Amino acid sequence: MAKHIVIIQGHPDPQDKHFCHGLGQAYQAGANDSGHEIKEIRVATLDFPLLRTQEDFNTGSPVPAIQQAQTSIKWADHLVIIYPLWLGTMPALLKGFFEQVFRPSFAFEQPAESKTWRKLLKGKSARIVVTMGMPALVYRWYFGAHSLKSLERNVLGFCGIGPISESLIGMIEAKDGTRREKWLAKMRGFGREGI
């Protein structure tokens, strides 16, 4: 069954020369082969400010680029989030994007009569793809994959998105092109399956 899929390209460099871009393109090619409908949000090309106050987060009006991203995410059945690991976490631009997009009344809300939050993005799944210079096992087991877990639990899961799959791609600066080709093939396969 064809899905609506949004690829969130989180590399902060808008040029298409990075492995993150190649991974996104491979996923999209596979998805197109299977008839899935695809939209892409390229965070590096969007014009939006950083949030600076809780009041702005809670009640501010998102700029048009963020409103468009929210419309695409609302449309999606599945999200594919791709980014490089920088200083142990996602790049600041992507973090700023998530803060702008996943706001109250779009992603979650707390009804006046209730003490519990209502998750507004239930029914959507996600795949998070993270590239890094270190071995992926070191990031996962020694460092505890803390930033990945935070994104899964405190952003996506808090809004009702799940299940969430992970693809951690380590040692991307290694000169062995075979590993990269294997990952590009895997991404095409994930795209064909819409997962």
N, C-alpha and C positions, 0 to 999 in steps of 0.2 A: 504494500500500500504506500502510495506517494505521501511524503511528508513536506511540511513547510519548515525549512531549516534556515537559521540565521548564523552566519559565521562572523564572530566578533574578532577581527584581526587586531590584536593588542600590541603589536610591535610599534614603538613610538616613532620610528623612522618611516616616512611615507614612501620611500623608494622601495621598489620590488626586489631588492637584491639580497634579502636575508632568507635564511632557511625557514623562518616562520611563514614568510609569504609563500614559499614553495609548498609548504605543508597545507596551507589554506587552499592553494590552487589545486593541489592533488585531491583534496577532499571534495572540492567543488566539481572537479572533472568526474570523479566517481559518482557523485550525487546526480549530476546531469545525465550520466549514462543510464541511471535507474528511473529517471523521470521525476525526481524530487524537485520541488520549487525552492530556489535558493535566493537569499538576500545576503549582502555583505555589509557590515559596518566596519569601516576602516578608521579606528580611533585617531590615528595620527593626522587625518585630514579634517577632523571636526573642529569647529571653533566654539569653545565653551570655557567659562571661568571655573576656577576652583571654588568650592563652597568654603565659607569662612565662619559661619555662625549656625547654631542649631536652628534658629528661627528661619534662616534661609532654606535649610534642609527640610524643615517641617512644612513651611507655608510659602516658600518662594516659587516663582513661576519659572519652569525650565526654559532655556533658550530654544529656538527652533531646531537646532541640530540634535539636541537631547530629546525633544518631543518626537522627532522623526525616528530616532533610535528606539524610543519606547513603543511607538506604533509597530515597528518591525518585530520587536521582542514579543509584544502582545499577539501578533500574527503567527509567531513560530510555534511549532510543536517541539522543536529540538534546537538547542543552542550549542555551537562549537566555539569555544573560547581558546584562542591561541596567543601565547606570549612568551618572551624570553625571561628567564630568571635573572634579576638584577639585584645585587646585594641581598640575596636570600629571599626576595619577594618579587611581586609583579612591578613593572615600571610605574613611576608616579603618575604618568598620564593616564594609564589604564585604571589605576585606583581612583583618580579624580573623576573619570568617566563613570565608574560604578557608583560612586557617591552621588553623582548627579542623576543617574538613571533610576536606581533602586530606592526611590523616595516613598514616603507615606502616601497613600491613596493610589499609587501605581503598583507597588510591589507588596505592600502590607498595609493594614490599618487596624486600629484598636477602636471598636465600637464603644460609644459612650457608656453603654450599659454593661460592658464586659471588662474583665481584667486580663483577658487573653487576646493575643494578636491574631488577626485573621490573615492567612497567607493568600495573596491574590494571584499568584502565578502557578497554582497547582495544575497538574496535567502536562507540564513541560519537562523534558529530560535535557541532559547536558553532557557534553564531553569537554574536558579541560585538557589542553595540550600545552606542556611546558618544556621549553628547550633550555639546556644549561651546559656549561663547560665541564662541570664535575660529573662523575658517574652518578646515574640516577639512584642507584642503591645507597650511595653515601648521603644524598639529599633526603631520601626517604627514611633510612634507618638511623644515621648518625645525627642529622639535623631535625629529624622528626617531621619533615615536610610541613612545617608549621604554617607557612603562608598559603599553601594549597588547602590545608584543612580549614583555615580561616575562611577562604573563599567559598569552600563547599558548605560549611556549617553556618557561618555568620552572615553570608550574603545570599547565596543561592538557596540553601536549605531553609533559611529563615523566611524566604518568600514562597516556599512550597515547591521549588524546582527539584525534581528527582525522578528516577535515579540519575546519579552522576557518575560517569566513567572518567578514568584518568589515563593519559598517555604521557609518561615522563621520558624525555629523550635526552640522555646525557652524552657527554663527550662530543658535542657537535663540532668542536674545532679540530677534531682528529682528522688526519689526512686521508683516512680510509673512506672513499666515496661509496663503497658497497653498503655500509651501514646507512648512509643517507638514502640511498636508493631503496633499501628495504623499508625504511620508514615512510618514504613517499608512496610506495606500493601499499603499505598498511593503511595509510590515510585514504588512498583511493578506494580500498576495500571498505573502510568505515563509511565513506561517502556513499558507496553503492548500497550499503545496508541501511543508511540513514541513522547510524548510531554514533 
